[in-house]
Amino acid sequence: MNDAPARPLLFTPITLRGITIPNRTVVAPMVQYRSRHGIPGDFHFAHLGKFALGRFGIVMTEATAVEARGRVTHGCPGIWNDEQMTAWGRIADYIRAEGSVPAIQLAHAGRKAATHRAMENTLPYGPEDVWPAVGPTTEPTSAGHQTPHALTSAEIREIVQAFADAAMRADAAGFDIAEIHGAHGYLLASFLSPISNTRNDQYGGDRAGRMRFPLEVTRAVRAVWPRNKPLFFRVSALDGADGWNLDDTVAFALELKALGVDVVDCSSGGLTGTATAAPIPRHPGFQVPFAAAVKQAGVPSMAVGLILDGPQAEQILRDGHADLIAIGRQALYDPFWPLHAAEALGCDPGFGLWPEEYGWWLAKRSQSLIRA
């Protein structure tokens, strides 16, 4: 009889298309505002590289703009030119060399473009710094913000192509997973919600019309993204304004799956105000039910939102609520979150999952502590 404990699901590899992810932990995209001209630099190398040293299964970039007007701030990175692509390549190569899977989130700010950083209350830039915001209509994201240009059908097609072009650069840079950002009130999310999208053409009206643009982006990205590489899509399962709801999200997730999306990343809120503000109580795992609803519908999902430790994450997986666990601010607090989770779950008693240069010293120290 084998009494050895089963390996935790959190540390069981998962294969999506041709990419095997060593464990189920993911660094959630988190804006950092440290780029210059959209180019990631040494800060990004260190910032994302430390999560690979921390042995996250997937290390994902912050929202990366597909065109210059798709940035939120002057400090947001992009991948709309080859100089940016080359800079990202150095980072992706290092993440892979440490055994993690490099991923990029492709984004367009839409109505939320040309604002100051979140820590500066996302106030709009002055006239000397502003660039045109775009959206489904001329309605601003909130009072006092820039009046966006309402995109024409031809301009929508240009942005669809910008996403596809960015995906091709992301592939050339060496990323193995791409995620389309369709959440938090940015461009694609603003088309999904009936609160922000009051158009009466083919890109508005009923749910099918409001989904059209995000689905066109998905189709275009999937067409150029290699077949062996997974594609994710991040949604706001609830838009935070009582427009887009969980039933809409499940229906949308099924459409995304049909187009070749492999995982739906389930966040919430942000249609107006700050990026992820949602008028729902926040408690550990508060967004897990969104991922569970998507997974129950037959679409692989990723859970995110106040997932604080390994046992909590393991239970989410054991309960069948998600396939992957995204860690955001808790990863900033503890870049070695996966390794500490493995310790808490009892599956790395000898520090074997740590980088060898770290694990050797920690194992040696542990013997000293036992003797003490």
N, C-alpha and C positions, 0 to 999 in steps of 0.2 A: 504493500500500500504506500502510495506516495503522498506524504503529508506536506510537501512543499507548497507554500502559498502561491496562488495564481499571480502572474505578473499583472500589475495594475494596468487597466486600460489606458490610463494617461501615458504610460510608457510602452505601449504596444504600437509598433509601426503601422502606418496606414499608407496604402498605395492608391494614388489618384492618377488615372491614365498611366503615363510612364514614369511618374515621379514618386519615389518612396520617401515618406516623411518619417523621420526616426522616432518621433513621439507626437502626441496630440496637442502640444502647446504652441501658441502663435503669439508673436508680438503684434498687438493691435496697432493700426496706423495712428500716430500721434504727432500733431503739428509741432514744429520746433522753431521756425522763423529764423533759421541761421544760414540760408542760402544767399548767394550774391548773383544777380542776373539769372536766377533759376538754377545755378550750378551748385551741386552738393560739394562740400569740401572736407577738410580734416575733421571738423566737428561731426559730420555725418558718418565718416569712417569710424571714429571712436564710439559715437553714440550707438550705431547699429552693430558695430563689431563686438561690443561688449555683450550684446544679447546672444550672439553666436557663441562666445566664450561661456555664457550662462546656459548654453545647450538648449535653447528654444528650438522646437522642431521647424518652425517657419519664422523667419525674421522679415517683417514687412515694412516697407518705407512709409513715411507719412504721405498724405495726399500730394500727388505729383501732377502738376498741370500739363494738359495736352496742348495748350497754346498760351501765349503770354497773357492774354486777357482772362485766362482761366485761373490765374493766381488769386489767392485771397489777399496776400500782403506782398510787399517788396521782398520779403525774406522767404517766400515759399518756393520750393524747388519745382523744376519742370523737366520735361523730356521732349521738348518740341524742336530741339536741334542736336546736331551731332556732338557738340562740345559737352552738353549735358549728358548725353548718352555715354560718352567716354568716361566722364567722371563717375557715373553710376556703375560702370563696368568694374572699376577698381574695387568698389564696395561689394558688389555682388560676388566677385571672385573670392574675396576674403571670407564672406559669410559661408560660401560653399566649402572652402578649404577647411573650415572649422567643423564641418559636418551638418550644418543647418541648411535649410532650403531658402534661397533668396526670393523674395516676392516684392512686387511693386503695386501700389494703388494708383490707378489712373483717374484723374479728377478734373472737373471744371467747376469753378466757383459760382458761375452764373450771377444771380442777383447779389451775392455776397462778396463780389470782387471789390478790390481797392479799399480795404478797411485796415485799420490798425490791428495790432495783435490782440489776442483774447485777453491778455493781462492788462491791456489798455482799453478794455470794454468794447472792442470791435467797432470803435467809432469810425466813420468814413474819413478817408483822406481829404485833405484840402484840395482846391482846384489845381494846384501846381503838381500834385502827385497822382491824381486820379487817372484811371483808364476806363473805357466804357464797360459798364456792367450789362449783361444780357439776360433775358428771361423769357418766359412764355408770354408775358404781357408787360405793360409799363408800370405795374404795381411794384413799389419797392418792398424789400424784405421786411422793413419796419419803418416807422416814422423817423424822418431825419436822414435816412440812407439814400443813396444814389437812385435816381429814377432809371430803371434799366431800359435798354432798347428791346422791343418785342421782336424776337427772331422771326424772319420770314422762312418759308419752306426751303428756299434755296440756301439760306444761311444755316439752317438746321443740317442740311446735307453736308455742308462744309465742316461743321463740327463733328459729325459722324466720321468723316474722313480724317479729321484731326485725331480722334481716338484711335482709329486704325493705324495711322502713321506712328503714333506714340507707342502702340503695342508692338509694331515692327522694330522700333528702336529699343524697346524694353527687351525683346528677344535677343537682339544683337548685343545688348549690354550684358546678357547672361542671366537674366532673371528666369526662374523656372515656374513661377506662378504670377499671374496678373489678376488684380481685382479691380473691377469697375466700381467707382464710388457713386452710388445712387441714393445716398442718405443725407440727413442733416441739413436739408434746405438748400443744398447746392443745386447746380443746374438740372441734373436729371431728376432729382427729388422734387424740384419745383414744378416739373411737368407732370409728375404722378399725382400730386395732391389737387383735389378740386378747389381747395382754398386759394392756392396760388395760380392754378391754371384754369382760367375762365375763357379760354379760346373757344371759338365755334367752328374751327376748321378741322382738318383731319388729325391734328395734333392736340385736340382738346375734346370737350364734350364728355362722353361716357368713359368708363374705365378703359375700354379698348383704345380709344383715341388718346387718352392721357398716357397710356403705356407705350404708344407707338414709337416715340423718339428713343426712350431707353432701350426698347427692344431692337430698334435699328442699330443703335450703338453696339449692343451685344452681338448682333448678327455680324456686323462689320469686324469687330474685334476677333470674334471666334474664327472668322474666315481667314485671318492672317496670323493668328496665334497658333503655333505648332500643335498638331493633333495630340502629341504625347505630353503636352503641358496643360495643367489644370487652369481653369478660369473660374474666379470667384466673382460674386456681385454683392456689394453691401447695400442693405436697405434700412430705412427707418420703418420698422414694423408698424409703428404708430407715428404719424407725422407731428404729434404734439399740439395739433390745432383742431382735432376732431373732424378731419377731412378724410385722410387715408387711414384705414383700419386694418386689423389683423386678417380679416377675411380677404381684403384686397391683397395683402402681402402673400397669403397662401396662393391665391389665384395667379399672382405675378410670378411667384417662385416656380410654379408649374410651367408657365410660359418660358421662363429662363432656362429651366432644365431641358425643355424641348429644343432650345437653341444651342445646347451644349455647355451650359454653366454647370460646374461640378459641385460647388458649395455656395449656399446663400448665407451671408454674414449678417446676423440679425441684431441691429442696434435700434435706436428709436429717437424721435424728437428732432428738434432743430429747424423746423420750417421757418420760424421767426426767432429772433433773439439769438442767444449764444448757440454754439455749434450743436450741442446735444441736449439742450434743455427740453425736458418732457414733463408734463404735469402729472407724473405718476410717482408714488412713493418709492424712494430709493432705499434699498436694503440689499444685503449680499445676494447676488444672483437675480436681481429684479427683472432682468431682461431674458432670463432663461426660458420662460414660457413662450416667448416669441420663437426662439430656435426650436423648441419642442413642437410647436404647431406646424412649422415648416417641415420638420423631420417626419412627423406623423403623416403628412401628406405625401411622403415618399421622396422628398428632396433632401439630400445631405445638407446639414446646417452647421453653423459655427455660433457658439454662445459667447457673449461678452457682457461685461458690466458688473463690477464689484465682485469678481471671483477672486478670492483673497488667498486661498491656500490649496495645497494638494488634495487633502481629503474632500474638500468642497468640490473641486474640479472632478475628482474621481467619481463622486456620487452622481454628478450631472451625467457623466458618460454611462455609468452603471444603470441609471434610470432610463437610459435611451433617449435623453432630451437633446443631444447634440453629438456631432462627430468630432468636432474640434473645439478647443477652448482658447479663446483670445484673452490675453492679459494686457491691460493698458497701463493705467497709472501705477498699479501695483508692481509692474515691471520697472518703472522708474525708481520706485522705492527699493526694489530688490532685483537687480539685473540677473541674479543667479536663482531666480524663482524656480525654474524647473529642477535644479539640483537640490534645492531645499525641499521641494515637493517630493522628490524621490526619496530623500532621507526620511521625511515624515511618513511616507507610505512603505518604508522598510525595504525598498528594492535596490538600494545602493549603499550597503553597510561599509564597504571598503573604499568609497570615493572613486570607484572605477568609471563613473560617468563624467567626472570632472576632466578638464584638460589635464593631460598627464603631468604637466609642470606644476599644476596646483594640487592634484590628487595625491601625488607622492608625498608632498609636505604635509597635507592634511591627515593622511593615514598615519604618517610618522608621529604627528602631534597627538592623534587619538590614542596611540599606545602610551605616550607619556602621560596623558590625562588619566588613563586607566590605572597606570602604576601609581599616580599621585593619589 
